[in-house]
Amino acid sequence: MLTNHVEVKIDVARYWDKRSESYDNSPSHTGMPEVWKQILSSIFKKESRILDIGTGTGFLAVLLAELGHEVVGIDISSGMLKIAKSKSKNSKISFNLGDAENLPFADNSFDATICRHVFWTLPNPDKALSECYRVIKNGGKAVIIDGTWNSSATLKIKSFIGKLGIAVTERRNPWKRYPLKSPLRELSVSSYANMIRDAGFKRVYMHDLSWLRKIIVEKSFFHRLAWSSKSYFILEAFKEV
Ligand SMILES: C[S@@+](CC[C@H](N)C(=O)[O-])C[C@H]1O[C@@H](n2cnc3c(N)ncnc32)[C@H](O)[C@@H]1O
C-alpha cells in the first residue's frame, strides 16, 4: 500500500530539517571525500547529467560537480538544501525541493541517478525506484549506495555509551525516532537487488563497500559502539529498453 499521506512527508521533512543542523558532523556523512571522489570517478567514467536523489547537504552532488558532471540535487527538506546550496557555487550544480517518490522531471531526462543512504528513509521505496527508472534515459543507470543497517550493538550498555558520545561530539539526539517505520533498514543486498529488478532495471551489479565503512567507523569510537551494519554496498542498475 502506498503511503503518500501529506502528513507523513511533512513529518519526514521536519525531521530532516532539524537533523540538518548537525548532519555534517558525522564521519559517515562527510568523511573521506577523496576516497568518495575516486569511487565516483570509477562509476561515472564519462561526463553525465546526474540526479542526486535525497541529496541532503549535497556531499556527493558537490563531488560529482567537481568531477565535471552536470548535477541536479533534490531533497524533501529545505533545511538540508539550505546547507547544500551554501557549499557550492559551481555552475554545474543546482538544488531543488522535490519528492523522490514523485520526481518533478520528465521521462528519460538523466543519464543517471544516484542515491546514498536514502531508501531506508522513504515510506514507498518501490515507488522511488520506479521514478528513478522513469527519469533515466535508455542505457543509463541508477546508482544506489546503502547498507543493511542496525544489526545493532549486542550489548545495550555499549550502544548507550556510543550514543551518549555521539550526542556530545555531534551535538544531536541519536535517540530521536524516525517518523515512519522503515521497510528497508535491514534489507539484505540480494533483496535490494530484487526490488531494483522489479522496478524494471535489467542488469544489477553489486560492489562491496564494507572496507570503506570499516575505515570510517574505525575513525569514530562512538559510532563503533553505537551501531553496526551487516553490509555496505553500491548497486549499479542499468535501464535497457
Ligand atoms: C540519510 S540522508 C542522506 C543524504 C545524502 N544522500 C547523503 O548521502 O549524505 C537522507 C536524505 O533523504 C531525504 N529524503 C527523505 N525523504 C525524501 C523524499 N521523499 N524525497 C526526497 N528526499 C527525501 C532527507 O531529507 C535527507 O536529506
The ligand as a Tripos MOL2 file, in Angstrom:
@<TRIPOS>MOLECULE
LIG
   27    29     1     0     0
SMALL
NO_CHARGES

@<TRIPOS>ATOM
      1 C1         20.3850    9.9430    5.4280 C.3       1 LIG1
      2 S1         20.1150   11.3960    4.4950 S.3       1 LIG1
      3 C2         21.2010   11.1350    3.0910 C.3       1 LIG1
      4 C3         21.6640   12.4350    2.4830 C.3       1 LIG1
      5 C4         22.7010   12.2930    1.3710 C.3       1 LIG1
      6 N1         22.2050   11.4820    0.2660 N.3       1 LIG1
      7 C5         23.9970   11.7420    1.8860 C.2       1 LIG1
      8 O1         24.4470   10.7210    1.3710 O.co2     1 LIG1
      9 O2         24.5910   12.3430    2.7880 O.co2     1 LIG1
     10 C6         18.5150   11.1170    3.7700 C.3       1 LIG1
     11 C7         18.0440   12.2880    2.9400 C.3       1 LIG1
     12 O3         16.8820   11.8940    2.2130 O.3       1 LIG1
     13 C8         15.9870   12.9900    2.2070 C.3       1 LIG1
     14 N2         14.6180   12.4970    1.9510 N.ar      1 LIG1
     15 C9         13.8190   11.7800    2.7940 C.ar      1 LIG1
     16 N3         12.6360   11.5210    2.2040 N.ar      1 LIG1
     17 C10        12.7010   12.0710    0.9600 C.ar      1 LIG1
     18 C11        11.7800   12.1500   -0.1230 C.ar      1 LIG1
     19 N4         10.5740   11.5820   -0.0790 N.pl3     1 LIG1
     20 N5         12.1800   12.8030   -1.2330 N.ar      1 LIG1
     21 C12        13.3930   13.3910   -1.3110 C.ar      1 LIG1
     22 N6         14.2950   13.3650   -0.3190 N.ar      1 LIG1
     23 C13        13.9600   12.7030    0.8070 C.ar      1 LIG1
     24 C14        16.1620   13.6040    3.5760 C.3       1 LIG1
     25 O4         15.6650   14.9270    3.6490 O.3       1 LIG1
     26 C15        17.6750   13.5090    3.7580 C.3       1 LIG1
     27 O5         18.3220   14.6490    3.2610 O.3       1 LIG1
@<TRIPOS>BOND
     1     1     2 1
     2     2     3 1
     3     2    10 1
     4     3     4 1
     5     4     5 1
     6     5     6 1
     7     5     7 1
     8     7     8 2
     9     7     9 1
    10    10    11 1
    11    11    12 1
    12    11    26 1
    13    12    13 1
    14    13    14 1
    15    13    24 1
    16    14    15 ar
    17    14    23 ar
    18    15    16 ar
    19    16    17 ar
    20    17    18 ar
    21    17    23 ar
    22    18    19 1
    23    18    20 ar
    24    20    21 ar
    25    21    22 ar
    26    22    23 ar
    27    24    25 1
    28    24    26 1
    29    26    27 1
@<TRIPOS>SUBSTRUCTURE
     1 LIG1         1 GROUP 0 **** ****
